[in-house]
Amino acid sequence: MRNRPAEPARILLDTSFLLPSLGIETGREVMGGLRKLTDLKADVHYSQFSILESLWVAARLSKTPSFDEDRFRLGLRSILAGRSYRKVVEGPEAFDEALKLHSVGHTDMIDNILYANSTLLDLKLLTVDDQLKHFIRDKQLADTLISPRELGPYRQAST
């Protein structure tokens, strides 16, 4: 019997993992996670609510000299129309679950929607959000969260 090839990892990106594609720095841990995703050839998903959160970040940064509006727009088109990312479609169940999370104490509704999507769509939620991780574990909820460290080693580009 032949071994079947492993299915690619199915990953939902937290907003911080979309920001580099939009020209917004997020730090070494996020960048390392993105390199690992490339090495894994993962099936990468995003939520329209992460796009909304990215727009809030862009609006805040738009008055700073480091913000590159053209790069942001190009990155946004790449995410929305390119083939690297798949958009998740939130159904009513995701919003119900997000409200339940809010009612038991987690007030960040974007995080709640992302987590609900990960549980309902059988995706791992790639995040560096320690507050969300602690909340999910403290409440003994389904742990769909994964950090960049848990993706495994990545090959650093040779110089």
C-alpha positions, 0 to 999 in steps of 0.5 A, a space after each residue: 500500500 502506498 503512502 498518501 501525501 500529507 494534506 497541506 496544513 490549513 491555516 487561518 491567519 490572524 491579522 498580524 500575519 496579513 500586515 506584512 503583505 500590506 507593507 506594515 511591519 509586525 516583527 520577527 516572530 510574525 515574519 518567521 511564521 510567514 517564512 515557515 508557512 511558505 516552507 510548509 506550502 500551507 493552505 492559507 486563509 484570511 477573514 474579511 474581518 482581518 481586512 477590516 482590522 488591517 484598515 484600522 491599523 492603516 488609518 492609524 498609521 496613515 499620518 506617519 512618514 513610514 506608511 506607504 499607501 501605494 504599497 498598502 493598496 497593492 498588498 490589499 489587491 494581492 490578498 483579495 485577488 491573488 491566489 496565495 490566500 483563500 477567503 473564509 466565508 463567515 456564516 451565522 454560526 461564527 457570529 453566534 460563537 463569537 458572541 458566546 466568547 464575548 459573554 464568557 469574557 473575551 471582548 475582542 470581537 475580531 479575535 472571537 470571529 477568527 477563533 469561531 471560524 477556526 473551530 467551525 471550518 477546521 482550521 488552525 488559527 496562526 496567532 501571536 496573541 498570548 491573551 487569546 491563547 490564555 483565554 482559550 486554554 483557561 476556559 478549556 475550549 477547543 485549542 485551534 491556536 498555533 504559534 509560529 514556533 509550533 509550525 516547525 523549523 524554517 530554512 533561513 534564506 542563504 546569503 
